[in-house]
Amino acid sequence: MHWLWVFIVGLVVGILAKLISPGKDPGGFIITGLLGIAGSFVATYVGERLHLWGPTGGAHFLASIGGAVILLAVYHWLFGRNNEG
């Protein structure tokens, strides 16, 4: 049940990450949602393994947003279109 919650929060995190990230993103809603889910999973897994937080808490949400923003920036860097001549 814990990982299902991480998945659901990841969708919300993806939307928030897209709002926070500057510039136009090459991906749509589905890509952003998947990046949010991935950021949430990575932040939860790493944070719990490093004993930064327990199984629940607000730190998960903030770390998930940070992870999703980082993944979104990497995605934008890899797949963004450069329209400069």
Backbone as ProteinMPNN parsed JSONL, in Angstrom:
{"seq_chain_A": "MHWLWVFIVGLVVGILAKLISPGKDPGGFIITGLLGIAGSFVATYVGERLHLWGPTGGAHFLASIGGAVILLAVYHWLFGRNNEG", "coords_chain_A": {"N_chain_A": [[0.819, -1.192, 0.0], [2.019, 1.183, 0.634], [3.708, 1.808, -1.567], [1.819, 2.221, -3.519], [0.677, 4.594, -2.668], [2.916, 6.224, -3.001], [3.029, 6.193, -5.783], [0.616, 7.527, -6.463], [1.014, 10.027, -5.248], [3.193, 10.73, -6.757], [2.091, 11.402, -9.253], [0.823, 13.85, -8.683], [3.056, 15.243, -7.88], [4.487, 15.345, -10.281], [2.951, 17.16, -11.77], [3.242, 19.453, -10.194], [6.012, 19.761, -10.401], [6.268, 20.411, -13.079], [5.063, 22.903, -13.085], [6.859, 24.321, -11.509], [9.298, 24.137, -12.838], [11.291, 26.024, -15.066], [10.71, 27.357, -18.369], [9.669, 25.826, -21.511], [8.395, 22.58, -21.677], [9.346, 19.585, -23.365], [7.79, 17.315, -23.175], [4.484, 15.955, -22.681], [1.524, 15.753, -20.637], [1.508, 13.049, -19.831], [4.225, 12.231, -19.917], [5.256, 14.03, -18.042], [3.849, 13.22, -15.767], [4.861, 10.598, -15.503], [7.561, 11.176, -15.018], [7.273, 12.495, -12.603], [6.3, 10.397, -11.012], [8.525, 8.701, -11.155], [10.446, 10.358, -9.922], [9.327, 10.512, -7.385], [9.429, 7.805, -6.563], [12.228, 7.369, -6.611], [13.157, 9.313, -4.761], [11.827, 8.441, -2.445], [12.823, 5.814, -2.125], [15.674, 6.198, -1.963], [15.844, 8.024, 0.18], [14.736, 6.513, 2.294], [16.54, 4.376, 2.399], [18.911, 5.652, 3.093], [18.243, 6.442, 5.565], [17.139, 8.957, 5.993], [14.551, 9.715, 6.419], [11.464, 8.341, 7.713], [8.955, 5.826, 6.834], [6.755, 7.464, 6.235], [5.749, 10.917, 5.839], [6.238, 14.521, 5.544], [8.639, 15.138, 4.387], [9.061, 13.317, 2.375], [7.337, 14.2, 0.357], [8.38, 16.735, -0.332], [10.985, 15.973, -1.119], [10.301, 14.347, -3.245], [9.229, 16.189, -5.054], [11.554, 17.661, -5.563], [13.152, 15.615, -6.723], [11.61, 15.042, -8.999], [11.716, 17.497, -10.348], [14.421, 17.592, -10.954], [14.642, 15.308, -12.629], [12.914, 16.134, -14.65], [14.322, 18.334, -15.628], [16.599, 17.038, -16.621], [15.378, 15.457, -18.579], [14.377, 17.493, -20.195], [16.795, 18.625, -21.021], [17.903, 16.47, -22.462], [15.973, 15.843, -24.445], [14.886, 18.193, -25.353], [14.015, 20.659, -27.777], [16.133, 22.507, -29.716], [15.727, 25.537, -30.941], [17.345, 27.432, -32.037], [18.514, 28.389, -34.768]], "CA_chain_A": [[0.0, 0.0, 0.0], [2.939, 2.317, 0.696], [4.176, 2.147, -2.912], [0.666, 2.759, -4.246], [0.605, 5.993, -2.267], [4.037, 6.887, -3.671], [2.604, 6.331, -7.176], [-0.413, 8.559, -6.548], [1.667, 11.299, -4.94], [4.058, 11.01, -7.896], [1.32, 12.103, -10.287], [0.67, 15.228, -8.227], [4.403, 15.81, -7.893], [4.814, 15.636, -11.677], [2.269, 18.396, -12.148], [3.91, 20.541, -9.474], [7.354, 19.928, -10.97], [6.124, 21.111, -14.353], [4.772, 24.287, -12.767], [8.053, 24.916, -10.915], [10.4, 24.148, -13.807], [11.198, 27.109, -16.04], [10.775, 27.013, -19.791], [8.673, 24.937, -22.098], [8.811, 21.185, -21.607], [9.064, 18.847, -24.588], [6.837, 16.24, -22.913], [3.135, 16.334, -22.309], [1.044, 15.376, -19.315], [1.893, 11.668, -19.506], [5.661, 12.234, -19.619], [5.431, 14.743, -16.78], [3.358, 12.321, -14.717], [5.826, 9.507, -15.332], [8.747, 11.728, -14.365], [6.886, 12.73, -11.215], [6.265, 9.091, -10.35], [9.92, 8.251, -11.025], [11.064, 11.191, -8.894], [8.772, 10.101, -6.104], [9.996, 6.497, -6.228], [13.66, 7.513, -6.321], [13.309, 10.048, -3.508], [11.383, 7.578, -1.351], [13.759, 4.695, -1.97], [16.982, 6.683, -1.502], [15.672, 8.605, 1.512], [14.544, 5.457, 3.284], [17.777, 3.582, 2.496], [19.918, 6.459, 3.788], [17.645, 6.753, 6.865], [16.874, 10.384, 6.086], [13.196, 9.799, 6.943], [10.762, 7.075, 7.858], [8.064, 5.456, 5.73], [5.792, 8.512, 5.907], [6.122, 12.254, 6.287], [6.278, 15.61, 4.58], [9.933, 15.154, 3.693], [8.877, 12.532, 1.14], [6.687, 15.037, -0.65], [9.348, 17.739, -0.787], [12.05, 15.282, -1.849], [9.71, 13.88, -4.498], [9.174, 17.344, -5.953], [12.94, 17.916, -5.974], [13.557, 14.56, -7.65], [10.882, 15.207, -10.261], [12.247, 18.675, -11.036], [15.717, 17.18, -11.51], [14.379, 14.42, -13.768], [12.325, 16.948, -15.71], [15.414, 19.122, -16.208], [17.413, 16.109, -17.418], [14.574, 15.125, -19.759], [14.363, 18.684, -21.048], [18.136, 18.753, -21.586], [18.13, 15.399, -23.434], [14.996, 15.776, -25.539], [14.383, 19.534, -25.714], [14.351, 21.091, -29.132], [16.877, 23.765, -29.787], [15.218, 26.26, -32.105], [18.274, 28.51, -32.38], [19.161, 28.261, -36.045]], "C_chain_A": [[0.871, 1.268, 0.0], [3.361, 2.747, -0.704], [3.043, 2.641, -3.798], [0.498, 4.243, -3.923], [1.721, 6.795, -2.93], [3.678, 7.15, -5.132], [1.6, 7.481, -7.331], [0.184, 9.938, -6.274], [2.572, 11.708, -6.103], [3.346, 11.728, -9.018], [1.149, 13.579, -9.932], [2.02, 15.944, -8.287], [4.821, 16.174, -9.31], [4.193, 16.936, -12.145], [2.937, 19.592, -11.473], [5.3, 20.812, -10.041], [7.294, 20.679, -12.286], [5.824, 22.596, -14.127], [6.003, 25.015, -12.243], [9.153, 25.1, -11.946], [10.222, 25.274, -14.817], [11.231, 26.585, -17.47], [9.676, 26.071, -20.216], [9.21, 23.518, -22.108], [8.449, 20.458, -22.888], [8.019, 17.753, -24.405], [5.47, 16.779, -22.541], [2.801, 15.868, -20.902], [1.518, 13.984, -18.904], [3.367, 11.597, -19.138], [5.914, 12.906, -18.277], [4.965, 13.895, -15.606], [4.317, 11.178, -14.442], [7.106, 9.979, -14.66], [8.467, 12.038, -12.901], [6.842, 11.445, -10.417], [7.679, 8.579, -10.133], [10.649, 9.053, -9.947], [10.599, 10.815, -7.508], [9.346, 8.76, -5.653], [11.467, 6.615, -5.834], [13.872, 8.216, -4.986], [12.903, 9.198, -2.309], [12.391, 6.476, -1.087], [15.088, 5.159, -1.381], [16.88, 7.234, -0.08], [15.496, 7.564, 2.595], [15.814, 4.633, 3.462], [18.881, 4.327, 3.249], [19.437, 6.896, 5.176], [17.481, 8.263, 7.069], [15.477, 10.65, 6.636], [12.589, 8.418, 7.031], [9.846, 6.808, 6.687], [7.043, 6.523, 5.349], [6.331, 9.864, 6.354], [6.171, 13.262, 5.155], [7.577, 15.681, 3.808], [9.862, 14.36, 2.393], [8.342, 13.417, 0.03], [7.659, 16.06, -1.208], [10.484, 17.111, -1.585], [11.539, 14.776, -3.192], [9.622, 15.016, -5.508], [10.576, 17.661, -6.464], [13.435, 16.893, -6.975], [12.886, 14.694, -9.002], [11.391, 16.413, -11.044], [13.586, 18.334, -11.675], [15.515, 16.288, -12.728], [13.777, 15.183, -14.942], [13.386, 17.803, -16.396], [16.307, 18.244, -17.081], [16.671, 15.731, -18.696], [14.553, 16.291, -20.737], [15.712, 18.873, -21.74], [18.38, 17.707, -22.679], [17.233, 15.512, -24.662], [14.431, 17.111, -25.96], [14.838, 19.896, -27.111], [15.025, 22.42, -29.078], [16.473, 24.477, -31.071], [16.132, 27.401, -32.539], [19.06, 28.158, -33.647], [19.874, 27.05, -36.335]], "O_chain_A": [[0.492, 2.292, -0.569], [3.369, 3.942, -0.998], [3.281, 3.404, -4.735], [0.21, 5.049, -4.808], [1.496, 7.922, -3.373], [3.99, 8.216, -5.663], [1.733, 8.308, -8.233], [-0.108, 10.9, -6.985], [2.703, 12.895, -6.401], [3.939, 12.583, -9.676], [1.313, 14.451, -10.785], [2.105, 17.102, -8.695], [5.448, 17.213, -9.519], [4.836, 17.724, -12.839], [3.169, 20.621, -12.108], [5.716, 21.966, -10.147], [8.169, 21.493, -12.581], [6.281, 23.446, -14.89], [6.174, 26.206, -12.507], [9.86, 26.107, -11.93], [9.133, 25.46, -15.362], [11.727, 25.489, -17.73], [8.877, 25.591, -19.413], [10.352, 23.282, -22.503], [7.374, 20.678, -23.445], [7.421, 17.306, -25.384], [5.334, 17.933, -22.133], [3.688, 15.622, -20.085], [1.887, 13.771, -17.749], [3.723, 10.965, -18.143], [6.696, 12.409, -17.467], [5.62, 13.861, -14.565], [4.56, 10.827, -13.288], [7.674, 9.27, -13.829], [9.341, 11.861, -12.052], [7.296, 11.403, -9.274], [8.003, 8.079, -9.056], [11.39, 8.482, -9.147], [11.387, 10.8, -6.562], [9.709, 8.6, -4.487], [11.897, 6.03, -4.841], [14.675, 7.766, -4.168], [13.565, 9.232, -1.272], [12.767, 6.238, 0.06], [15.574, 4.579, -0.41], [17.729, 6.945, 0.764], [16.038, 7.705, 3.692], [16.129, 4.231, 4.583], [19.684, 3.715, 3.954], [20.135, 7.628, 5.877], [17.662, 8.775, 8.173], [15.24, 11.69, 7.25], [13.126, 7.45, 6.493], [9.936, 7.478, 5.658], [6.513, 6.489, 4.238], [7.262, 9.936, 7.156], [6.148, 12.909, 3.976], [7.621, 16.22, 2.702], [10.534, 14.7, 1.42], [8.835, 13.386, -1.097], [7.752, 16.234, -2.423], [10.901, 17.653, -2.609], [12.279, 14.78, -4.175], [9.911, 14.822, -6.689], [10.766, 17.901, -7.657], [14.068, 17.25, -7.968], [13.518, 14.483, -10.037], [11.488, 16.36, -12.27], [13.858, 18.737, -12.806], [16.158, 16.496, -13.756], [14.098, 14.906, -16.098], [13.35, 17.976, -17.615], [16.724, 18.662, -18.161], [17.266, 15.69, -19.772], [14.694, 16.108, -21.946], [15.762, 19.241, -22.913], [18.99, 18.013, -23.703], [17.683, 15.3, -25.788], [13.574, 17.163, -26.843], [15.908, 19.488, -27.564], [14.529, 23.358, -28.454], [16.845, 24.052, -32.164], [15.723, 28.25, -33.331], [20.185, 27.667, -33.553], [20.439, 26.911, -37.42]]}, "name": "protein", "num_of_chains": 1, "seq": "MHWLWVFIVGLVVGILAKLISPGKDPGGFIITGLLGIAGSFVATYVGERLHLWGPTGGAHFLASIGGAVILLAVYHWLFGRNNEG"}
